[in-house]
Amino acid sequence: MTLVAIGAAPVEAQNVTLTTAKLGTTSGTVLPQVLGNVAPGAAVTATVDFANATPGAASSLSTAGTFTGGAFNAAARVVIP
């Protein structure tokens, strides 16, 4: 998955850590993942594995994490590739 920092320059998201990733009710591995500092508009990639994911199936994907001074989360409906 790709995480993008949305914010005003010159402030970067510092010490970004992906702490949770779930596909339906299945937790992904390996977590947590320390992603470092992310500049405004920049992206970082995290690779998360989900056991027993059925290709072509629809599911919900939820993610959460932290950064210095805050936290983030997101959810979306996805089709498993």
WOURVEN-V680655 format. One line per field, one symbol per residue. ss: DSSP state (2 for helix, 1 for strand, 0 for the rest). burial: b if it has 9 or more other ideal C-beta (glycine too) atoms within 8 Angstrom, else e. A space follows every 10 residues. Layout:
# WOURVEN-V680655
ss: ???
burial: ???
This chain:
# WOURVEN-V680655
ss: 0111000000 0011111111 1110011010 0011111100 0011100010 0000000111 1111111001 1111111110 0
burial: eebebeeeee ebbebbbbeb bbbeebebee bebebeebeb ebebebebeb eebeeeeebb bbbbbbbeee eeeeeeebeb e
